[in-house]
Amino acid sequence: MPTAKPIASKLGNADGAEIAEVALVLPLVFMLLLGIVWFGRAYNIYSTIQQAAQQGAITAARDSCATCAGGNAPSNNAAAAASAVVGVLQANNLPLSQIQQWEPNSPAQACPSPAPSPPSCSLTTNNIWVCSSVLLNSSSEPAQCGAMVSFQYPFQFYLPFTSLNMQQITLSAQAQSRMEN
């Protein structure tokens, strides 16, 4: 049976340097891991709101009725586009109450074909801008017409003992989708 005396003599020679190193390094490693988690969460939310905006733009650019008189008219249904955005956000458990109104810097330009008409922009009840019949890319020939959806979503970091603690950033989502002729 081993005696406790040799073990105690080995431990008695330790000067505590290892404990001091762990006490210094462990909080830094913990903060690094916490930062990775929170930046990963911010990227996840950004990716989700971009996907939601894209789905809303695709819905807004879709024909309202392919067999109706008027042919290939844009959907112009902001409620359907907002519903697509809301569906993606709810599927990812993001609260809809945090959506912030945001109008993009560049105003929507009228689509020149088939007949020049002003773009139809509306703000939905969920603070989502939906614009139909907008000129997407004026440099291409022929001009591309479609729909645009935009909104903002806030994100707050929780990184104690850093300058980012409780800092709120606003993530912007804007997507365009062309109408098929």
Biotite code that builds the C-alpha atoms (Angstrom):
import biotite.structure as struc

atoms = struc.array([
    struc.Atom([0.000, 0.000, 0.000], chain_id="A", res_id=1, res_name="MET", atom_name="CA", element="C"),
    struc.Atom([1.516, 3.324, -1.039], chain_id="A", res_id=2, res_name="PRO", atom_name="CA", element="C"),
    struc.Atom([2.058, 5.842, 1.631], chain_id="A", res_id=3, res_name="THR", atom_name="CA", element="C"),
    struc.Atom([0.950, 9.448, 1.422], chain_id="A", res_id=4, res_name="ALA", atom_name="CA", element="C"),
    struc.Atom([4.350, 10.785, 2.408], chain_id="A", res_id=5, res_name="LYS", atom_name="CA", element="C"),
    struc.Atom([6.048, 10.562, -1.090], chain_id="A", res_id=6, res_name="PRO", atom_name="CA", element="C"),
    struc.Atom([3.019, 12.108, -2.782], chain_id="A", res_id=7, res_name="ILE", atom_name="CA", element="C"),
    struc.Atom([2.882, 14.931, -0.235], chain_id="A", res_id=8, res_name="ALA", atom_name="CA", element="C"),
    struc.Atom([6.574, 15.632, -0.681], chain_id="A", res_id=9, res_name="SER", atom_name="CA", element="C"),
    struc.Atom([6.117, 15.929, -4.479], chain_id="A", res_id=10, res_name="LYS", atom_name="CA", element="C"),
    struc.Atom([3.179, 18.281, -4.050], chain_id="A", res_id=11, res_name="LEU", atom_name="CA", element="C"),
    struc.Atom([5.021, 20.293, -1.441], chain_id="A", res_id=12, res_name="GLY", atom_name="CA", element="C"),
    struc.Atom([7.721, 21.123, -4.009], chain_id="A", res_id=13, res_name="ASN", atom_name="CA", element="C"),
    struc.Atom([5.223, 22.707, -6.425], chain_id="A", res_id=14, res_name="ALA", atom_name="CA", element="C"),
    struc.Atom([5.433, 26.468, -6.221], chain_id="A", res_id=15, res_name="ASP", atom_name="CA", element="C"),
    struc.Atom([1.956, 27.220, -7.620], chain_id="A", res_id=16, res_name="GLY", atom_name="CA", element="C"),
    struc.Atom([3.147, 28.436, -11.012], chain_id="A", res_id=17, res_name="ALA", atom_name="CA", element="C"),
    struc.Atom([0.748, 26.113, -12.788], chain_id="A", res_id=18, res_name="GLU", atom_name="CA", element="C"),
    struc.Atom([-2.196, 27.425, -10.811], chain_id="A", res_id=19, res_name="ILE", atom_name="CA", element="C"),
    struc.Atom([-1.250, 31.019, -11.596], chain_id="A", res_id=20, res_name="ALA", atom_name="CA", element="C"),
    struc.Atom([-0.897, 30.198, -15.305], chain_id="A", res_id=21, res_name="GLU", atom_name="CA", element="C"),
    struc.Atom([-4.304, 28.556, -15.379], chain_id="A", res_id=22, res_name="VAL", atom_name="CA", element="C"),
    struc.Atom([-5.812, 31.511, -13.511], chain_id="A", res_id=23, res_name="ALA", atom_name="CA", element="C"),
    struc.Atom([-4.454, 33.861, -16.194], chain_id="A", res_id=24, res_name="LEU", atom_name="CA", element="C"),
    struc.Atom([-5.107, 31.774, -19.306], chain_id="A", res_id=25, res_name="VAL", atom_name="CA", element="C"),
    struc.Atom([-8.493, 30.221, -18.518], chain_id="A", res_id=26, res_name="LEU", atom_name="CA", element="C"),
    struc.Atom([-10.489, 33.506, -18.540], chain_id="A", res_id=27, res_name="PRO", atom_name="CA", element="C"),
    struc.Atom([-8.881, 34.478, -21.848], chain_id="A", res_id=28, res_name="LEU", atom_name="CA", element="C"),
    struc.Atom([-9.749, 31.136, -23.410], chain_id="A", res_id=29, res_name="VAL", atom_name="CA", element="C"),
    struc.Atom([-13.280, 31.409, -22.055], chain_id="A", res_id=30, res_name="PHE", atom_name="CA", element="C"),
    struc.Atom([-13.683, 34.922, -23.530], chain_id="A", res_id=31, res_name="MET", atom_name="CA", element="C"),
    struc.Atom([-12.343, 33.694, -26.875], chain_id="A", res_id=32, res_name="LEU", atom_name="CA", element="C"),
    struc.Atom([-14.856, 30.844, -26.941], chain_id="A", res_id=33, res_name="LEU", atom_name="CA", element="C"),
    struc.Atom([-17.684, 33.160, -25.878], chain_id="A", res_id=34, res_name="LEU", atom_name="CA", element="C"),
    struc.Atom([-16.713, 35.589, -28.647], chain_id="A", res_id=35, res_name="GLY", atom_name="CA", element="C"),
    struc.Atom([-16.761, 32.790, -31.215], chain_id="A", res_id=36, res_name="ILE", atom_name="CA", element="C"),
    struc.Atom([-20.251, 31.791, -30.074], chain_id="A", res_id=37, res_name="VAL", atom_name="CA", element="C"),
    struc.Atom([-21.662, 35.343, -30.208], chain_id="A", res_id=38, res_name="TRP", atom_name="CA", element="C"),
    struc.Atom([-20.096, 36.226, -33.556], chain_id="A", res_id=39, res_name="PHE", atom_name="CA", element="C"),
    struc.Atom([-21.388, 32.904, -34.885], chain_id="A", res_id=40, res_name="GLY", atom_name="CA", element="C"),
    struc.Atom([-24.862, 33.813, -33.658], chain_id="A", res_id=41, res_name="ARG", atom_name="CA", element="C"),
    struc.Atom([-24.635, 37.246, -35.335], chain_id="A", res_id=42, res_name="ALA", atom_name="CA", element="C"),
    struc.Atom([-23.624, 35.588, -38.604], chain_id="A", res_id=43, res_name="TYR", atom_name="CA", element="C"),
    struc.Atom([-26.475, 33.088, -38.263], chain_id="A", res_id=44, res_name="ASN", atom_name="CA", element="C"),
    struc.Atom([-29.007, 35.896, -37.824], chain_id="A", res_id=45, res_name="ILE", atom_name="CA", element="C"),
    struc.Atom([-27.513, 37.824, -40.753], chain_id="A", res_id=46, res_name="TYR", atom_name="CA", element="C"),
    struc.Atom([-27.740, 34.755, -42.975], chain_id="A", res_id=47, res_name="SER", atom_name="CA", element="C"),
    struc.Atom([-31.331, 34.135, -41.877], chain_id="A", res_id=48, res_name="THR", atom_name="CA", element="C"),
    struc.Atom([-32.539, 37.676, -42.566], chain_id="A", res_id=49, res_name="ILE", atom_name="CA", element="C"),
    struc.Atom([-30.832, 37.662, -45.976], chain_id="A", res_id=50, res_name="GLN", atom_name="CA", element="C"),
    struc.Atom([-32.600, 34.402, -46.808], chain_id="A", res_id=51, res_name="GLN", atom_name="CA", element="C"),
    struc.Atom([-35.902, 35.862, -45.588], chain_id="A", res_id=52, res_name="ALA", atom_name="CA", element="C"),
    struc.Atom([-35.463, 38.964, -47.758], chain_id="A", res_id=53, res_name="ALA", atom_name="CA", element="C"),
    struc.Atom([-34.630, 36.792, -50.765], chain_id="A", res_id=54, res_name="GLN", atom_name="CA", element="C"),
    struc.Atom([-37.743, 34.665, -50.267], chain_id="A", res_id=55, res_name="GLN", atom_name="CA", element="C"),
    struc.Atom([-39.840, 37.822, -49.943], chain_id="A", res_id=56, res_name="GLY", atom_name="CA", element="C"),
    struc.Atom([-38.382, 39.279, -53.146], chain_id="A", res_id=57, res_name="ALA", atom_name="CA", element="C"),
    struc.Atom([-39.022, 36.045, -55.047], chain_id="A", res_id=58, res_name="ILE", atom_name="CA", element="C"),
    struc.Atom([-42.631, 36.070, -53.846], chain_id="A", res_id=59, res_name="THR", atom_name="CA", element="C"),
    struc.Atom([-43.099, 39.744, -54.759], chain_id="A", res_id=60, res_name="ALA", atom_name="CA", element="C"),
    struc.Atom([-41.665, 39.207, -58.259], chain_id="A", res_id=61, res_name="ALA", atom_name="CA", element="C"),
    struc.Atom([-43.920, 36.244, -58.978], chain_id="A", res_id=62, res_name="ARG", atom_name="CA", element="C"),
    struc.Atom([-46.892, 36.654, -61.302], chain_id="A", res_id=63, res_name="ASP", atom_name="CA", element="C"),
    struc.Atom([-50.155, 37.319, -59.540], chain_id="A", res_id=64, res_name="SER", atom_name="CA", element="C"),
    struc.Atom([-52.089, 35.318, -62.084], chain_id="A", res_id=65, res_name="CYS", atom_name="CA", element="C"),
    struc.Atom([-50.613, 33.804, -65.230], chain_id="A", res_id=66, res_name="ALA", atom_name="CA", element="C"),
    struc.Atom([-54.005, 33.144, -66.837], chain_id="A", res_id=67, res_name="THR", atom_name="CA", element="C"),
    struc.Atom([-55.614, 36.494, -65.945], chain_id="A", res_id=68, res_name="CYS", atom_name="CA", element="C"),
    struc.Atom([-56.088, 39.358, -68.379], chain_id="A", res_id=69, res_name="ALA", atom_name="CA", element="C"),
    struc.Atom([-52.979, 41.517, -68.372], chain_id="A", res_id=70, res_name="GLY", atom_name="CA", element="C"),
    struc.Atom([-50.674, 38.539, -68.669], chain_id="A", res_id=71, res_name="GLY", atom_name="CA", element="C"),
    struc.Atom([-47.375, 38.691, -66.856], chain_id="A", res_id=72, res_name="ASN", atom_name="CA", element="C"),
    struc.Atom([-48.101, 41.517, -64.397], chain_id="A", res_id=73, res_name="ALA", atom_name="CA", element="C"),
    struc.Atom([-45.995, 41.746, -61.239], chain_id="A", res_id=74, res_name="PRO", atom_name="CA", element="C"),
    struc.Atom([-47.493, 40.390, -58.063], chain_id="A", res_id=75, res_name="SER", atom_name="CA", element="C"),
    struc.Atom([-47.634, 43.771, -56.320], chain_id="A", res_id=76, res_name="ASN", atom_name="CA", element="C"),
    struc.Atom([-48.819, 41.864, -53.285], chain_id="A", res_id=77, res_name="ASN", atom_name="CA", element="C"),
    struc.Atom([-46.734, 43.193, -50.425], chain_id="A", res_id=78, res_name="ALA", atom_name="CA", element="C"),
    struc.Atom([-48.665, 41.082, -47.941], chain_id="A", res_id=79, res_name="ALA", atom_name="CA", element="C"),
    struc.Atom([-47.606, 37.845, -49.660], chain_id="A", res_id=80, res_name="ALA", atom_name="CA", element="C"),
    struc.Atom([-43.966, 38.961, -49.740], chain_id="A", res_id=81, res_name="ALA", atom_name="CA", element="C"),
    struc.Atom([-44.084, 39.981, -46.077], chain_id="A", res_id=82, res_name="ALA", atom_name="CA", element="C"),
    struc.Atom([-45.676, 36.633, -45.258], chain_id="A", res_id=83, res_name="SER", atom_name="CA", element="C"),
    struc.Atom([-42.734, 34.846, -46.913], chain_id="A", res_id=84, res_name="ALA", atom_name="CA", element="C"),
    struc.Atom([-40.270, 36.933, -44.876], chain_id="A", res_id=85, res_name="VAL", atom_name="CA", element="C"),
    struc.Atom([-42.188, 36.275, -41.666], chain_id="A", res_id=86, res_name="VAL", atom_name="CA", element="C"),
    struc.Atom([-42.264, 32.542, -42.389], chain_id="A", res_id=87, res_name="GLY", atom_name="CA", element="C"),
    struc.Atom([-38.488, 32.306, -42.664], chain_id="A", res_id=88, res_name="VAL", atom_name="CA", element="C"),
    struc.Atom([-37.930, 34.402, -39.529], chain_id="A", res_id=89, res_name="LEU", atom_name="CA", element="C"),
    struc.Atom([-40.429, 32.370, -37.503], chain_id="A", res_id=90, res_name="GLN", atom_name="CA", element="C"),
    struc.Atom([-38.893, 29.100, -38.691], chain_id="A", res_id=91, res_name="ALA", atom_name="CA", element="C"),
    struc.Atom([-35.596, 30.315, -37.217], chain_id="A", res_id=92, res_name="ASN", atom_name="CA", element="C"),
    struc.Atom([-37.185, 31.533, -33.950], chain_id="A", res_id=93, res_name="ASN", atom_name="CA", element="C"),
    struc.Atom([-36.399, 35.205, -34.536], chain_id="A", res_id=94, res_name="LEU", atom_name="CA", element="C"),
    struc.Atom([-38.926, 37.547, -32.897], chain_id="A", res_id=95, res_name="PRO", atom_name="CA", element="C"),
    struc.Atom([-40.824, 39.599, -35.458], chain_id="A", res_id=96, res_name="LEU", atom_name="CA", element="C"),
    struc.Atom([-41.243, 42.502, -33.055], chain_id="A", res_id=97, res_name="SER", atom_name="CA", element="C"),
    struc.Atom([-37.568, 43.422, -33.513], chain_id="A", res_id=98, res_name="GLN", atom_name="CA", element="C"),
    struc.Atom([-37.783, 44.076, -37.273], chain_id="A", res_id=99, res_name="ILE", atom_name="CA", element="C"),
    struc.Atom([-36.880, 47.692, -37.941], chain_id="A", res_id=100, res_name="GLN", atom_name="CA", element="C"),
    struc.Atom([-37.995, 49.815, -40.847], chain_id="A", res_id=101, res_name="GLN", atom_name="CA", element="C"),
    struc.Atom([-35.248, 50.556, -43.350], chain_id="A", res_id=102, res_name="TRP", atom_name="CA", element="C"),
    struc.Atom([-35.452, 52.182, -46.710], chain_id="A", res_id=103, res_name="GLU", atom_name="CA", element="C"),
    struc.Atom([-32.434, 51.573, -48.940], chain_id="A", res_id=104, res_name="PRO", atom_name="CA", element="C"),
    struc.Atom([-30.222, 54.512, -49.905], chain_id="A", res_id=105, res_name="ASN", atom_name="CA", element="C"),
    struc.Atom([-30.953, 54.287, -53.609], chain_id="A", res_id=106, res_name="SER", atom_name="CA", element="C"),
    struc.Atom([-34.565, 55.053, -54.500], chain_id="A", res_id=107, res_name="PRO", atom_name="CA", element="C"),
    struc.Atom([-36.449, 52.550, -56.617], chain_id="A", res_id=108, res_name="ALA", atom_name="CA", element="C"),
    struc.Atom([-36.425, 53.502, -60.290], chain_id="A", res_id=109, res_name="GLN", atom_name="CA", element="C"),
    struc.Atom([-39.339, 52.871, -62.604], chain_id="A", res_id=110, res_name="ALA", atom_name="CA", element="C"),
    struc.Atom([-39.177, 49.850, -64.836], chain_id="A", res_id=111, res_name="CYS", atom_name="CA", element="C"),
    struc.Atom([-39.202, 50.922, -68.528], chain_id="A", res_id=112, res_name="PRO", atom_name="CA", element="C"),
    struc.Atom([-40.849, 47.822, -69.951], chain_id="A", res_id=113, res_name="SER", atom_name="CA", element="C"),
    struc.Atom([-43.461, 46.849, -70.970], chain_id="A", res_id=114, res_name="PRO", atom_name="CA", element="C"),
    struc.Atom([-44.976, 50.246, -70.102], chain_id="A", res_id=115, res_name="ALA", atom_name="CA", element="C"),
    struc.Atom([-43.267, 52.837, -67.911], chain_id="A", res_id=116, res_name="PRO", atom_name="CA", element="C"),
    struc.Atom([-45.021, 52.826, -64.562], chain_id="A", res_id=117, res_name="SER", atom_name="CA", element="C"),
    struc.Atom([-43.863, 54.098, -61.211], chain_id="A", res_id=118, res_name="PRO", atom_name="CA", element="C"),
    struc.Atom([-42.535, 51.493, -58.823], chain_id="A", res_id=119, res_name="PRO", atom_name="CA", element="C"),
    struc.Atom([-45.032, 50.312, -56.275], chain_id="A", res_id=120, res_name="SER", atom_name="CA", element="C"),
    struc.Atom([-43.408, 50.489, -52.827], chain_id="A", res_id=121, res_name="CYS", atom_name="CA", element="C"),
    struc.Atom([-45.239, 49.792, -49.615], chain_id="A", res_id=122, res_name="SER", atom_name="CA", element="C"),
    struc.Atom([-44.349, 49.351, -45.974], chain_id="A", res_id=123, res_name="LEU", atom_name="CA", element="C"),
    struc.Atom([-45.997, 46.304, -44.422], chain_id="A", res_id=124, res_name="THR", atom_name="CA", element="C"),
    struc.Atom([-47.246, 46.049, -40.856], chain_id="A", res_id=125, res_name="THR", atom_name="CA", element="C"),
    struc.Atom([-44.019, 44.201, -39.954], chain_id="A", res_id=126, res_name="ASN", atom_name="CA", element="C"),
    struc.Atom([-41.785, 47.147, -41.055], chain_id="A", res_id=127, res_name="ASN", atom_name="CA", element="C"),
    struc.Atom([-40.732, 45.416, -44.270], chain_id="A", res_id=128, res_name="ILE", atom_name="CA", element="C"),
    struc.Atom([-40.351, 47.490, -47.451], chain_id="A", res_id=129, res_name="TRP", atom_name="CA", element="C"),
    struc.Atom([-41.635, 45.705, -50.544], chain_id="A", res_id=130, res_name="VAL", atom_name="CA", element="C"),
    struc.Atom([-41.173, 47.378, -53.948], chain_id="A", res_id=131, res_name="CYS", atom_name="CA", element="C"),
    struc.Atom([-42.510, 45.917, -57.200], chain_id="A", res_id=132, res_name="SER", atom_name="CA", element="C"),
    struc.Atom([-41.891, 46.995, -60.811], chain_id="A", res_id=133, res_name="SER", atom_name="CA", element="C"),
    struc.Atom([-38.451, 48.400, -60.028], chain_id="A", res_id=134, res_name="VAL", atom_name="CA", element="C"),
    struc.Atom([-35.464, 48.659, -62.329], chain_id="A", res_id=135, res_name="LEU", atom_name="CA", element="C"),
    struc.Atom([-32.883, 46.246, -60.939], chain_id="A", res_id=136, res_name="LEU", atom_name="CA", element="C"),
    struc.Atom([-29.887, 46.796, -63.205], chain_id="A", res_id=137, res_name="ASN", atom_name="CA", element="C"),
    struc.Atom([-29.873, 49.735, -65.576], chain_id="A", res_id=138, res_name="SER", atom_name="CA", element="C"),
    struc.Atom([-26.544, 48.780, -67.181], chain_id="A", res_id=139, res_name="SER", atom_name="CA", element="C"),
    struc.Atom([-27.763, 45.525, -68.693], chain_id="A", res_id=140, res_name="SER", atom_name="CA", element="C"),
    struc.Atom([-29.617, 45.255, -71.965], chain_id="A", res_id=141, res_name="GLU", atom_name="CA", element="C"),
    struc.Atom([-32.485, 44.603, -71.892], chain_id="A", res_id=142, res_name="PRO", atom_name="CA", element="C"),
    struc.Atom([-33.311, 46.269, -68.596], chain_id="A", res_id=143, res_name="ALA", atom_name="CA", element="C"),
    struc.Atom([-34.079, 43.890, -65.734], chain_id="A", res_id=144, res_name="GLN", atom_name="CA", element="C"),
    struc.Atom([-37.324, 44.564, -63.885], chain_id="A", res_id=145, res_name="CYS", atom_name="CA", element="C"),
    struc.Atom([-38.322, 42.951, -60.634], chain_id="A", res_id=146, res_name="GLY", atom_name="CA", element="C"),
    struc.Atom([-39.052, 43.312, -56.955], chain_id="A", res_id=147, res_name="ALA", atom_name="CA", element="C"),
    struc.Atom([-37.024, 44.434, -53.958], chain_id="A", res_id=148, res_name="MET", atom_name="CA", element="C"),
    struc.Atom([-37.486, 43.667, -50.256], chain_id="A", res_id=149, res_name="VAL", atom_name="CA", element="C"),
    struc.Atom([-35.581, 45.386, -47.447], chain_id="A", res_id=150, res_name="SER", atom_name="CA", element="C"),
    struc.Atom([-35.624, 45.568, -43.646], chain_id="A", res_id=151, res_name="PHE", atom_name="CA", element="C"),
    struc.Atom([-33.280, 45.729, -40.654], chain_id="A", res_id=152, res_name="GLN", atom_name="CA", element="C"),
    struc.Atom([-32.856, 43.493, -37.636], chain_id="A", res_id=153, res_name="TYR", atom_name="CA", element="C"),
    struc.Atom([-30.939, 44.360, -34.430], chain_id="A", res_id=154, res_name="PRO", atom_name="CA", element="C"),
    struc.Atom([-28.471, 42.102, -32.656], chain_id="A", res_id=155, res_name="PHE", atom_name="CA", element="C"),
    struc.Atom([-26.984, 42.633, -29.206], chain_id="A", res_id=156, res_name="GLN", atom_name="CA", element="C"),
    struc.Atom([-23.675, 41.139, -28.093], chain_id="A", res_id=157, res_name="PHE", atom_name="CA", element="C"),
    struc.Atom([-23.192, 39.756, -24.580], chain_id="A", res_id=158, res_name="TYR", atom_name="CA", element="C"),
    struc.Atom([-19.446, 39.678, -24.046], chain_id="A", res_id=159, res_name="LEU", atom_name="CA", element="C"),
    struc.Atom([-18.669, 40.658, -20.453], chain_id="A", res_id=160, res_name="PRO", atom_name="CA", element="C"),
    struc.Atom([-15.457, 42.535, -19.700], chain_id="A", res_id=161, res_name="PHE", atom_name="CA", element="C"),
    struc.Atom([-15.103, 43.718, -23.318], chain_id="A", res_id=162, res_name="THR", atom_name="CA", element="C"),
    struc.Atom([-16.033, 46.867, -25.187], chain_id="A", res_id=163, res_name="SER", atom_name="CA", element="C"),
    struc.Atom([-18.603, 44.835, -27.163], chain_id="A", res_id=164, res_name="LEU", atom_name="CA", element="C"),
    struc.Atom([-20.656, 43.981, -24.093], chain_id="A", res_id=165, res_name="ASN", atom_name="CA", element="C"),
    struc.Atom([-24.281, 45.054, -24.590], chain_id="A", res_id=166, res_name="MET", atom_name="CA", element="C"),
    struc.Atom([-23.394, 46.706, -27.919], chain_id="A", res_id=167, res_name="GLN", atom_name="CA", element="C"),
    struc.Atom([-26.221, 46.610, -30.425], chain_id="A", res_id=168, res_name="GLN", atom_name="CA", element="C"),
    struc.Atom([-25.540, 46.343, -34.127], chain_id="A", res_id=169, res_name="ILE", atom_name="CA", element="C"),
    struc.Atom([-28.168, 46.637, -36.818], chain_id="A", res_id=170, res_name="THR", atom_name="CA", element="C"),
    struc.Atom([-28.078, 44.031, -39.549], chain_id="A", res_id=171, res_name="LEU", atom_name="CA", element="C"),
    struc.Atom([-29.570, 45.119, -42.882], chain_id="A", res_id=172, res_name="SER", atom_name="CA", element="C"),
    struc.Atom([-31.201, 42.778, -45.351], chain_id="A", res_id=173, res_name="ALA", atom_name="CA", element="C"),
    struc.Atom([-32.016, 43.691, -48.923], chain_id="A", res_id=174, res_name="GLN", atom_name="CA", element="C"),
    struc.Atom([-32.788, 41.336, -51.777], chain_id="A", res_id=175, res_name="ALA", atom_name="CA", element="C"),
    struc.Atom([-33.856, 41.695, -55.368], chain_id="A", res_id=176, res_name="GLN", atom_name="CA", element="C"),
    struc.Atom([-35.499, 39.229, -57.687], chain_id="A", res_id=177, res_name="SER", atom_name="CA", element="C"),
    struc.Atom([-36.216, 39.709, -61.363], chain_id="A", res_id=178, res_name="ARG", atom_name="CA", element="C"),
    struc.Atom([-39.566, 39.100, -62.963], chain_id="A", res_id=179, res_name="MET", atom_name="CA", element="C"),
    struc.Atom([-39.721, 36.413, -65.585], chain_id="A", res_id=180, res_name="GLU", atom_name="CA", element="C"),
    struc.Atom([-41.179, 37.408, -68.932], chain_id="A", res_id=181, res_name="ASN", atom_name="CA", element="C"),
])
